[in-house]
Amino acid sequence: MSETHHGGCLCGAVRYTISAPLRDVVACHCSQCRRTSGHFVAATSAPAAALTFESDAGLAWYRSSDTAQRGFCRVCGGNLFWRQLGSGDISVMAGTLDAPTGLSVSKHIFVADKSDYYSLDDAVPQLQGWT
């Protein structure tokens, strides 16, 4: 059975479709994710080839490190995507997906980098790094 998911930014300058199953959500607490989102990032992922755009007039990419780029809306500032250079997958900020998503959080990563103003009190696994 084919899965199709839709989403976009706050202002609508970026709207996308993903025609593939989505991975469950990973919550990343690294300092880069915190600074781009204002908190921590909750992202799913899918094959990059499954991502198409209904509108991408606002889409901009920022090279946030030697190995990754972040996609955002240049109009409203919405944090939309993260992709590791050379990877066939793209991470999609789960909050930009139209509900219902059917997803759940599967793990927290980079918990050693999390800020001090919140705690992680759920029963989801907590990892110090990627794995």
Summary of the structure (lengths in Angstrom):
residues: 131
radius of gyration: 14.4
end to end distance: 30.2
largest distance: 43.1
contacts: 365
relative contact order: 0.25
helix: 12%
strand: 42%
